[in-house]
């Protein structure tokens, strides 16, 4: 699967005490989600961290680099969750599909800020378009699992597999509107609830 962005590694940068690149990335994602990526400048991020505008560039090369890191965090996690389900040994298509959905829920909860940013993309740059293309690839992989489960007779066959895939991902993605870190329900509880609600309605009776 193609990786988002150029894939180039920025030169090593000297971090200010207490503000390594990881900390800067976390704060950048928070700021992008709060006021929008396009509306956020490097000056805004510097002010958020208490830096001068020039000092922020000692930590990261620019705003696009931070977006790329955030999107890769979300997309890599989702891709790995689906890959783990696709290659699960001795599992039928129905089980692999359930595990792909449950794994996607866990990634969303574990990487909530980055996934939230991914889902808010508008496609305003080449970087965003590439990320959206990767999302479509994930949709296609989930659709393939749905199609296999239908062919096995485990899922009802009166719904188009691509529609089922979109509805499943839509249910997972809706969590970003109300789930909060450290909230009432943990990732396993949410994964179990979503898979039970979704698949009880899809299973052949």
N, C-alpha and C positions, 0 to 999 in steps of 0.2 A: 504494500500500500504506500502511495506517495506520501511523503512527509510535508507538513506545512512549512512554507517559507524556503529560504535558500539553503538552510542546513549548515551555514557557516558558523564557526565557533568564534566568538568575539575574543579579543586579546584579554589576558588576565588583567584584572583591575584591582587596585588597592582599595579595600573597603574602609569606611569610617567605623570606628569602634561602635558596636551595637547595631550596625546597619550593614549586614552582608547582602549579597545579591538576593538571597532567598527572602530576607525580610523586605527588601525593596519590592520584590515581585508580589509578595502577599499584599502589601499596602497599595501597590498599583492596581491589582485586581479589585480590591475593595473600592478604590476611587473610580475605576472604570465602570463598575456596576452602579455606583451611587450617582454619577453625573454623566455617564456615557463616554465611550472611548473617544469619539470624534470631538466631544466638548472638553476633553481633558488635555492639558498641555503638560510638557515636562516641567514647566514652571509651577503648575498646580501640584504636581507630585513632589517637587522639591519643597514647596511650602508645607505640604502634608507631613513631610519627614523632618522639617526644620533645617533644610539645606539652603544654601544659595543656589541659584539656577545653574551656575557653572559647576558646582560641586556634585550635582546629581550625575554628571557624565563621568565621574570617577568610579561609579558603580555599575552603570549600564550604558550601552551605546546609544539608546534612543527608545522612543515610545513603541515603535513597531516591534522591536526586539522583545519587549515585555509582553506585548500582545501575542506574539508567536509562542513564547514560552507558556503562557497561560492556555492558549488553544491546544497546544501539544499535550499539556497535562490532562486536559479533559478528553481529547480525542484518543490519545494513546491508551488511557484507562478504559474507555468504552470499547476500543478495538480489542484490547487484551481480554476483556470480559467475554466478548462474543467468541474470540478465538478459543478460549478455554472451553466454552460450551461446544463449539464446533468439533473439537478434537477429543472430547471426553470419551474414554474407552468404555465399551460395553453399554453405552447409553443409546436408547432409541431416539428417533427424531423428536418425539414429543418431549422427552426429558431434556434433550439438548436445548430445545426452544425455551422451556420453562427456566432452565438454568441461565440462558442468555439474558432473559428478561430480569431475573433476580440479580444477576451479576451487574447489569446496567443500573439497577436501583442502588446497589451498594456503592458503585463508582460515583453516582450522582451525589449520594449523601456524603461520602468520604471526600469528594472534591467539589463540593457544592459551589463555592465562589467561581471556580474556573468553568464549571459546566454552565452556570448561570450566564456567564459572559459569552460562552459559545452560543447559547440559545438566543441571545439578543443581537447577534450579528445582522447587519443590514447589507452586507456585500458591497461595501463602499470602497474596498481596496482589493488588490490582487491577493493579498494575504487572507482576507476574509473570504474571498471567493474560493480559494483553495481549501479553506477549512470547511466551507459549506459543501464542497464536492466530496470531502472525506465523510461528512455526515451522510450524504446520499449513498456512499459506498456501504456504510454501516446499515442503512435502511435495506439495501439490496441483499446484504448477508442475512439479515433477519428474515427478509421475505423468502429467501431460499430455505431457511429452516422451517418456516410456516408451510411452504410448498411440500417439503419432505414429510412433515407430520400429516398433512392432508392425504398425501399419496399412501401413507401407511395406514390410513383409516382411523387415525387418532383424533383428528379435528374435523369438524363439519366442513363440507365442501361447497356450501352455497354462498360463501363470501370470497371475494378475490384475495389471494395471498398478499398482494401489495397493500390493499386496504387494511387487512388485519395487522400487518407490520406497522403501518402508520398509526393505527389506533393503539397498539401496544406501546410504541415509543411515545405517543402522545400522552398516554396515562403516566408513563415514567417521567416524562419531561415536565408534566404539570406540578410535580413535587417542588420545583424551584420557587413556585409562587407562595408556598406556605411553610415548607420545612426550614428549620433553622438549626445551626450547630448546637448540640447539647439540648435539643428539644425533647418533647415528650416521648417520641418514638425513635428507636435506634434503627440502624440500617437493616438488620435482620428482620425486625418486626415489619418494616415497610415492605421489604422484598417478599416476605411471606404473604402479607395482606394483598398486595397487588397481583401476585401470581394466582392466588386462590380466587380472587374476584374475577380476574380476566379469564382464566382457563376453565373455570366451572361453567362459564357461558359459551366457551368454544368447543368443549369436549363433546364427542358423539355420545348420545344417550340411547 
